[in-house]
């Protein structure tokens, strides 16, 4: 097996993707690619052409990946994130069937689209909308259901950034200190001289190429290091996320521009592990999952040394993702408790430097910023969001008192491919709920 | 990597072990081998000598296996067994601190032992005792806790046998039909001509050597087939549990004697999958876990085609295992529902043919029988139990209205090594609770 062809590689590469996206026109549409009707991994045994494997990468090719994003744990080792044994905080239902017919103008389009149509356009797997804390909309597609768990991809980063902001607000982590101060092993790497704050806001100057055509690009080394499968006999590279991070070289200066690079979150996860003595998965359980009133455990993928993939390895139920968003919307309070310090949430909502963000050149995200691994719109509603490849989203609109949690399996990894039919839809729904 | 040296092999081989056990005298005791104080997989990263790996088998060597039995999912792919989203059926506590001082005479010993001492003698990881449905005793050791999940090893078989007995009682499965009737692919194998009942009671005549010194023993082929890691390039054998089962050859006649062989349960799992159209994991969720009032999801390990390991792959919380036992004690009722048909429970309790069982020669289990993958004592209390290597146990004493769920990580796989300090302890506790 070549590690360059392995599925893990494909997954991690996809997680890192941050490029203007190609159109999805060459892919089968959401109905034709529905993973339930395609019958992946159904049967005893599944027919050969319906079997998906981790070791040959078949699991992450479209449309098969539409099954895999809801079943990562069947393909790779994972660590549990217990919710504890108490009762969940109930979600009150107040469904609004008019939402399906709501229309909006997709970015750059000349024809309006309905909310309902946008779900198919975006290959939505599951979506929950809360308004003032109540469920006004909830849908499942393909192999998703309320008790299924789905990869949140880079929304994982937002959880890690929120944990870091929490420890900063509590005075347990000094974000002005260097990374090397907390993790001496990173002193010789590009991360060593960066501040923790620069990690948290992804303004480090590190070399991390995502040029898939280049076999020497760092993205491949990162994926190979984190791959939990046995390494080939001739493998010479780093053998874990932590080993990989120590090899990262500088490029440019720290603190001058936003560069979206997954390795920053893995480094931040290491800082958190050192500060707390706990893995990111343990922290997520203790600080959030056990206190939130979650109804399902969550889980993370791990490398061969047991390190959770902080940059993209989290899987949750859609309703628990919505609960997390609602807690953030309520300034960190949920389930009768202050879960995240209000100061940390205020710092997230205030956002980062828009001038730093502008340098990254996101055409559809003009005026946005990035802070504590959240994407901040700076729109009149003060909306901010978490984003993961293939359409994972947690969108919080404070003015509209709205939280949208969405899982998707769009054939194009980069969110530029679905933003045009997502962001205006979210805004239209916010305006509808405000006026309702 | 040689598959013959792989950890999965070691695990599966251990699961299959059914031999008079060597004394544990050469192993460090329970305190010296405590997995929490040994610090396995603790640190960021864990020190090299504290890292446990699946691919080199290090994870299943004693004492490291004491960590691994509570963390299988961090080492291999698994499938979730959802409990659903409702509230758990609460466990009422009525702890009896006198139990620790209870004494009993271990089998063949000349000196009494306290209940408390027996837990260390048996390398207990977690134990819950219910009396009349209330928790009278609950303890955790090492890395176990109420929210942790532990491999139940061959107690998995008991769940599969209970599901089969359920479908038989419902008339959906005819246990007098041959295995080939339900799974034509097994027609040419030794299983083909056996009845489903013979599978359920393990009275098939199949060749399944557990001679670890013999590299051609079937136990190695079974383990290699089920190993979810990529196969070596020169690997020629079966590549899944189902492929392995098709290679099993006859030995002796069906229906004449009890032979404890894990492959029977894997074959039964295949029958259940064909009859129901669902995997054993899905059936376990739908028929038991979602209805029992369980407080945690359970999970099973899977092979590379996604087939759950029916012979030994289940992991549960200790309190949920106790809930399952209490449901069986109450003739299949729990959480206000009839979960398993009363007729199926009655058939389990009635037991199998003691004359068939006697031929297997268990010195410490004289007069017992095996039915629907339960071990039936036929003692005056009508006790019956589920058993898994290294000391996993679910013991139900109807007369004493007592259920004991125990997880352990005894250095010796075969339960003969711990029966002497387990079975008399259970009996002593039953008598104490009867007289209390």
Contacts between the chains, C-beta under 8 A, distances in Angstrom:
chain1	res1	chain2	res2	distance
A	1	B	230	5.3
A	41	B	306	4.8
A	44	B	242	7.1
A	44	B	270	6.1
A	44	B	273	3.6
A	44	B	274	6.0
A	44	B	279	7.0
A	44	B	307	7.2
A	45	B	240	6.2
A	45	B	242	5.1
A	45	B	305	4.8
A	45	B	306	7.8
A	45	B	307	6.3
A	46	B	305	6.5
A	46	B	306	6.6
A	51	B	305	5.7
A	51	B	306	7.4
A	53	B	304	6.4
A	54	B	77	7.2
A	55	B	229	7.8
A	55	B	230	4.1
A	55	B	304	7.6
A	71	B	79	8.0
A	73	B	73	7.2
A	73	B	77	6.6
A	73	B	78	5.6
A	73	B	79	7.1
A	73	B	80	6.5
A	73	B	299	7.9
A	74	B	77	5.4
A	74	B	78	7.1
A	74	B	79	5.2
A	74	B	302	5.8
A	74	B	306	5.9
A	75	B	77	5.5
A	76	B	77	5.8
A	77	B	54	7.2
A	77	B	73	6.6
A	77	B	74	5.4
A	77	B	75	5.5
A	77	B	76	5.8
A	77	B	77	6.7
A	78	B	73	5.6
A	78	B	74	7.1
A	78	B	78	7.2
A	79	B	73	7.1
A	79	B	74	5.2
A	80	B	73	6.5
A	80	B	149	7.2
A	82	B	147	4.2
A	82	B	296	7.7
A	84	B	147	6.2
A	85	B	88	6.8
A	85	B	146	6.0
A	85	B	147	6.2
A	85	B	295	4.7
A	85	B	296	7.1
A	85	B	319	7.8
A	87	B	87	4.6
A	87	B	88	7.5
A	88	B	85	6.8
A	88	B	87	7.5
A	146	B	85	6.0
A	147	B	82	4.2
A	147	B	84	6.2
A	147	B	85	6.2
A	149	B	80	7.2
A	229	B	55	7.8
A	229	B	229	6.8
A	229	B	230	6.5
A	230	B	1	5.2
A	230	B	55	4.2
A	230	B	229	6.5
A	230	B	230	7.6
A	240	B	45	6.2
A	242	B	44	7.1
A	242	B	45	5.1
A	270	B	44	6.1
A	273	B	44	3.6
A	274	B	44	6.0
A	279	B	44	7.0
A	295	B	85	4.7
A	296	B	82	7.7
A	296	B	85	7.1
A	296	B	297	7.4
A	297	B	296	7.4
A	297	B	297	6.2
A	299	B	73	7.9
A	302	B	74	5.8
A	304	B	53	6.3
A	304	B	55	7.6
A	305	B	45	4.8
A	305	B	46	6.5
A	305	B	51	5.7
A	306	B	41	4.9
A	306	B	45	7.7
A	306	B	46	6.6
A	306	B	51	7.4
A	306	B	74	5.9
A	307	B	44	7.2
A	307	B	45	6.3
A	319	B	85	7.8
